[in-house]
């Protein structure tokens, strides 16, 4: 069985492919697909399809292409599962990025609340509707994970018998490597990213992690997590969450939602490990 590895950078993160079998051009095909998704859905590029078609829309509805409709259908289902904790309308808060005064930031943030949340958008077939023009959507917590799923789909369609796609810690495995019956993944230490805090094994599953330590940002003079909870300005003192799920998009959404609200019940077929402020591990299953 031929083993190939391929690394590239996309979506501001290192991407790595480990593939058993498949054509010689498969890694390049996957890289091109990931770059396409990055270009199409980049919230921070004014001329991306996402911004031109959805966030710079005229009116209150957008007709979606098949790919975007499928993505948003899955996102809507998961957002409803979380009771709105996971919220793509967090993009509405981007207008506050240049705010330097803490009090003004809080006041403006409160004023934007009516334009965010599950009630701010709806999906019916291929029609995406918004209640207000101010609502913006950011798929930054979705598209990298979807790209991992697409990578695995392409690999399997190309004849690869096993493999692992790891895009910045969001990953998915299929099949089994020749010398093992699963893939073992190290979860980084939130205070020392170059070291491993604990390990998890996956077989034909996806794994995603979310943590407040990654990608910090300065807003209104305060050091803040890159994870925004649209319904609240503060976040619980959990450092990190890792979720195993059938697909990477689901794992990524659940990891972010559990970091904000760790008491959410897990859907069937999913498990999680949360890390508290004292670095203690809290395993979760769908029944716990």
Secondary structure by P-SEA (a helix, b strand, c coil): cbbbbbbbbcccbbbbbbbcccccaaaaaaaaaaaaaaaaccccccccccccccccccccbbbbcaaaaaaaaaaaaaaaaacccccccccccccccccccaaaaaaaaaaaccccccccccccccbbbbccccbbbbccccaaaaaaaaaaaaaaaaccccbbbbcccccccccccccccbbbbbbccccccccccbbbbbccbbbbbbcccccccccccccccccccccccccccccbbbbbcccaaaaaaaaaaaaacccccccccccbbbbccccbbbbbcccc
